[in-house]
Amino acid sequence: MQRPFNFSAGPATIAPEVLAQAASEMLDWPDASGRHCGMGVMEMSHRGKEFQSIYEQTESDLRGLLAIPAHFKILFMQGGGLAENAIVPLNLSRLRTADSAAGAADFVVTGSWSDKSQKEARKYCEVNIAASNAADGHTRIPAASGWQLTDEASYLHICTNETINGVEFHTLPDLRAMGSKAELVIDFSSHVASRPVDWTRVGLAFGGAQKNLGPAGLTLVVVREDLLGYAMRECPSAFDYKTVADNQSMYNTPPTYAIYMAGLIFQWLKRQGGIAAMEARNIAKAKLLYEAIDGSGLYFNKVQSDCRSRMNVPFFLRDESRNDAFLAGAKTAGLLQIKGHKSVGGMRASIYNAMPLEGVQALVNYMQEFERTNG
């Protein structure tokens, strides 16, 4: 029996072979030699040798997959990407100011998540909106040549893939070439591990795991070492990046099972050929779906073609009275979680790494059949 295709934006689909491995190890985890330890990962002490081996392998695999340089620290934290909207300014906003002075940050607003980020950061530092696409309905990325950057900003924050609005930076901005001394902070929650990262342009990257890296509960932070040690006095110790880094992400009990699941996914990604292979697959999946939308008389996508997301594809029916019928038919066809975010409506197909090409083809076939019979 064919398992339904789950297009949820997050928590999202996980490769069946990863789920099967986790299920087989639920009661008794085997180490690399196949020796069973008599307990499942959720029961392990985070300081025991069994979990330490899981943690070390997971970190090593991630560093290799994303080609993370040695001078960047990998932190496994909690709170999701939403909490990082506060944790980042608590740690980085005073990089370029005296201890008694207020910090500052620039933001480029390209959708719902970057807008949430700048609003949260205002609680901790001065915020400048360097550019925004709100007037265009979050359907494009403002040209970097028009960004109004400030001299006092410690960092510039962008959401490199807007999960709700379907806008993606396909190239990271080069702040040094733009004359800025700020560090680039990227929220890559919804497209992490879907494509390579140019670490020469990034100071810090963060993302919730529940899109491409596993179940909810784990938050990934990758931060350059020289940016550690600048946390505000008000920053909780468990959220101070230097404290977390100095304690190998174990200052407090980390989300052990989510780290283990992420490790299984990293191993799966390696078996698929790594990040370059996944990027090629993701390009092919997105091309198939966008071509079906653009070639249709019933469906349309609002995002400018040069910044459409490969991961989150929002689309709309020109006759919205047929939305309910479309969703009901999709569920019957084994296509789940197609409904768009409540803030924008319409439909949304999230086609993360674990979504096979066959799933996207099944969605396209259904869309075309629905248009043929209801267009």
Secondary structure, DSSP 4 states (H G I P E B T S, - for coil): -PPPEE--SSS----HHHHHHHHHTSSS-B-TTS-B-SS-GGGS-TTSHHHHHHHHHHHHHHHHHTT--TTEEEEEESSHHHHHHHHHHHHHTTTTS-TTSPPEEEEEE-SHHHHHHHHHHTTTSEEEEEEE-GGGTS-S---GGG----TT-SEEEEESEETTTTEE-SS---TTTTT--SEEEEE-TTTTTSS---GGG-SEEEEETTTTTSSTT-EEEEEEGGGTT---TTS-GGG-HHHHHHTTT-SS---HHHHHHHHHHHHHHHHTT-HHHHHHHHHHHHHHHHHHHHT-SSEE--S-GGGB-SSEEEEEESSGGGHHHHHHHHHHTTEE--BPPTTT-SEEEE--TTS-HHHHHHHHHHHHHHHHHH-
